[in-house]
Amino acid sequence: MAKKRYFEAAKWYDPLFENVLRGLRMAVVELVPPREGLRVLDVGCGTGAQLAIYKEGGGEVFGIDLSSPMLSIARSKLNGSSVLANGNAISMPFPDHCFDLVLSSLFLHQINPSLRPAVLSEMVRVLQPGGQLILIDFHPQDSRPLKGKLTYGLISAIEFLAGWDHYNNSRDFLTRGGVSSLAGVVGLKICRSAVKGNGNLGIYLIGWA
Ligand SMILES: C[S@@+](CC[C@H](N)C(=O)[O-])C[C@H]1O[C@@H](n2cnc3c(N)ncnc32)[C@H](O)[C@@H]1O
């Protein structure tokens, strides 16, 4: 499903979303600033926007994504000097403990609930001891102010347009408590977080429980 949908959406992704997502990208680099030689993996890297910021700051950047059209946009953005794997996050072609920073944005919510813990554990496998893990995804909230409700409505519409499975996985993700409850399932915890998107998007720095 993801392959087909992102095949259709790849050329529209940056023009539609990148302006809106810029604030999230910058909040990520505030949590873990780029530096020379920082080895960064973006899981479900899409068109490579977050990696481009780390690369500009001197990082060695790596990405993995199921969609070749999304990756081909990422390749053009990163000038081919990065490792971009066309593969599934459930089993990544990277050795154990090889990255200083593993990040993943707007990715986990779309993964089938039964696979989410294994996908998160796979991210931990490739992280160096003492490395950092940042997850950015939809943030569950019991009540939102009006602006937050409107933003939530827009997000729900986009999720619906992305397909039935995508929509159901996304709803399930929020119902189960989003990143914080998923982290708990695999023995991780949230060390720091910031909420954007009128209360709908969370940026979480993850640590060990
Ligand atoms: C909503 S996009 C987010 C892209 C990017 N992380 C961002 O912040 O703009 C989700 C991406 O996850 C990729 N994806 C979905 N399932 C995947 C899987 N099992 N393994 C790797 N990538 C996957 C899709 O192809 C898509 O590029």
The ligand as a MOL file (V3000), in Angstrom:
LIG
                    3D

  0  0  0     0  0            999 V3000
M  V30 BEGIN CTAB
M  V30 COUNTS 27 29 0 0 0
M  V30 BEGIN ATOM
M  V30 1 C 4.4580 10.5960 5.4900 0
M  V30 2 S 5.9410 10.1090 4.6920 0 CHG=1
M  V30 3 C 7.1200 10.9510 5.7280 0
M  V30 4 C 8.3890 11.1970 4.9940 0
M  V30 5 C 9.4610 11.9650 5.7890 0
M  V30 6 N 9.8920 11.2200 6.9490 0
M  V30 7 C 8.9740 13.3310 6.2100 0
M  V30 8 O 9.0730 13.6800 7.3870 0
M  V30 9 O 8.5460 14.0880 5.3270 0 CHG=-1
M  V30 10 C 6.1680 8.4170 5.1950 0
M  V30 11 C 7.2840 7.6850 4.4240 0
M  V30 12 O 7.4270 6.3720 4.9900 0
M  V30 13 C 7.6970 5.4510 3.9170 0
M  V30 14 N 7.3620 4.0860 4.3730 0
M  V30 15 C 6.1280 3.5690 4.6370 0
M  V30 16 N 6.2340 2.3100 5.1190 0
M  V30 17 C 7.5660 2.0340 5.1670 0
M  V30 18 C 8.3300 0.9070 5.5830 0
M  V30 19 N 7.7330 -0.2040 6.0650 0
M  V30 20 N 9.6770 0.9590 5.5050 0
M  V30 21 C 10.3050 2.0740 5.0270 0
M  V30 22 N 9.6350 3.1770 4.6140 0
M  V30 23 C 8.2930 3.1620 4.6760 0
M  V30 24 C 6.8350 5.9630 2.7860 0
M  V30 25 O 7.2810 5.4770 1.5400 0
M  V30 26 C 6.9970 7.4760 2.9460 0
M  V30 27 O 8.0670 7.9860 2.1890 0
M  V30 END ATOM
M  V30 BEGIN BOND
M  V30 1 1 1 2
M  V30 2 1 2 3
M  V30 3 1 2 10
M  V30 4 1 3 4
M  V30 5 1 4 5
M  V30 6 1 5 6
M  V30 7 1 5 7
M  V30 8 2 7 8
M  V30 9 1 7 9
M  V30 10 1 10 11
M  V30 11 1 11 12
M  V30 12 1 11 26
M  V30 13 1 12 13
M  V30 14 1 13 14
M  V30 15 1 13 24
M  V30 16 1 14 15
M  V30 17 1 14 23
M  V30 18 2 15 16
M  V30 19 1 16 17
M  V30 20 1 17 18
M  V30 21 2 17 23
M  V30 22 1 18 19
M  V30 23 2 18 20
M  V30 24 1 20 21
M  V30 25 2 21 22
M  V30 26 1 22 23
M  V30 27 1 24 25
M  V30 28 1 24 26
M  V30 29 1 26 27
M  V30 END BOND
M  V30 END CTAB
M  END
